[in-house]
Amino acid sequence: MTLLTETSLEAFIALLKAQGRRAVLEVCCGPGDDGIRFVRAGIHYTGVDPFDGNVRYAVSRRLSVSVAEPARLPFADNVFPAVWAVQALAGLTAEEADDVVRELERVAEPGAPIAVVLP
């Protein structure tokens, strides 16, 4: 896992491009604002959010988004070249946050950059 000290989306996109990574999973994507920016940067985007309303709105923006809980992602192991999870730990207990982080690591390719902002 790559440790990032800069949590801005622009810095993360620059890192993905520098490493030749062409896809990202966003966990707790909300209405898809960051997803639009990933797509505009030429990065294939997949998003998940636990709230159906957010997912419907993101899908209306032509983003590939589905309903999923961050601790139970509906993906195989090691499939995403990068993970963006800025809001995924908000409001969680330490134990719940550990479960989410383990899940992010599970779906990320070995060595993939994972951006997580601690609340």
C-alpha positions in Angstrom: 0.0 0.0 0.0 1.3 3.5 -0.9 1.2 6.0 2.0 0.0 9.4 0.8 0.6 12.5 2.9 -1.3 14.7 0.5 -5.1 14.0 0.5 -6.2 16.3 -2.3 -7.9 14.6 -5.3 -5.6 16.4 -7.7 -2.6 14.9 -6.0 -4.1 11.4 -6.1 -5.0 11.7 -9.7 -1.5 12.8 -10.5 -0.1 9.8 -8.6 -2.4 7.4 -10.5 -1.2 8.9 -13.8 2.4 8.8 -12.8 2.1 5.1 -11.9 0.1 4.3 -15.0 -3.0 3.3 -13.1 -6.1 3.6 -15.2 -8.9 2.7 -12.8 -10.1 3.6 -9.3 -12.7 2.4 -6.8 -14.3 5.1 -4.7 -15.9 4.0 -1.5 -18.7 6.2 0.0 -18.8 8.2 -3.2 -21.8 10.3 -2.4 -23.4 12.0 -5.4 -20.3 11.3 -7.5 -18.5 14.7 -7.6 -15.1 13.1 -7.3 -16.1 10.5 -9.8 -16.8 13.1 -12.4 -13.2 14.5 -11.8 -11.7 11.0 -12.2 -13.6 10.4 -15.4 -12.5 13.8 -16.8 -8.9 12.9 -16.0 -9.3 9.7 -18.1 -9.5 7.2 -15.2 -12.0 4.4 -15.3 -14.3 4.9 -12.3 -16.3 2.6 -10.1 -18.1 3.9 -7.1 -20.1 2.5 -4.2 -22.2 4.2 -1.6 -24.5 2.8 1.2 -27.3 5.2 0.3 -29.6 4.5 -2.6 -30.3 8.2 -3.2 -26.6 9.0 -3.7 -26.3 6.0 -6.0 -29.3 7.0 -8.1 -28.0 10.6 -8.4 -24.4 9.4 -9.4 -25.9 7.0 -11.9 -27.9 9.8 -13.4 -24.6 11.5 -14.0 -23.5 8.5 -16.0 -21.2 7.1 -13.4 -20.7 3.4 -12.7 -22.0 3.3 -9.1 -23.8 0.7 -7.0 -25.1 0.4 -3.4 -22.7 -1.3 -1.0 -21.5 -1.0 2.6 -17.8 -0.1 2.9 -17.1 -3.1 5.2 -18.7 -5.6 2.7 -17.7 -4.6 -0.8 -19.2 -6.7 -3.7 -15.9 -7.2 -5.5 -13.3 -10.0 -5.8 -9.9 -9.8 -4.2 -7.1 -7.7 -5.7 -9.1 -6.1 -8.6 -8.7 -2.3 -8.2 -5.5 -0.6 -9.1 -6.4 2.3 -6.7 -8.9 3.1 -4.0 -10.2 6.5 -3.0 -12.1 6.4 0.3 -12.3 9.9 1.7 -15.6 9.6 3.7 -15.5 5.8 4.4 -14.5 6.0 8.0 -16.6 8.9 9.1 -18.6 8.2 12.3 -17.2 4.7 12.7 -15.9 3.1 15.9 -12.2 2.0 15.8 -13.3 -1.7 15.3 -15.6 -0.7 12.4 -12.9 1.4 10.8 -10.5 -1.5 11.0 -13.0 -3.7 9.2 -13.4 -1.1 6.4 -9.6 -0.7 6.0 -9.2 -4.5 5.7 -11.9 -4.5 3.1 -10.2 -1.7 1.1 -6.9 -3.7 1.2 -8.7 -6.8 0.1 -10.2 -5.3 -3.1 -7.0 -3.3 -4.0 -4.3 -4.8 -6.1 -1.0 -5.5 -4.3 0.8 -2.2 -3.9 -2.2 -0.1 -5.0 -2.4 3.4 -3.6 -5.3 3.7 -1.1 -6.4 7.1 0.0 -8.2 7.2 3.3 -8.8 10.3 5.2 -9.2 9.8 8.9 -12.1 11.6 10.5 
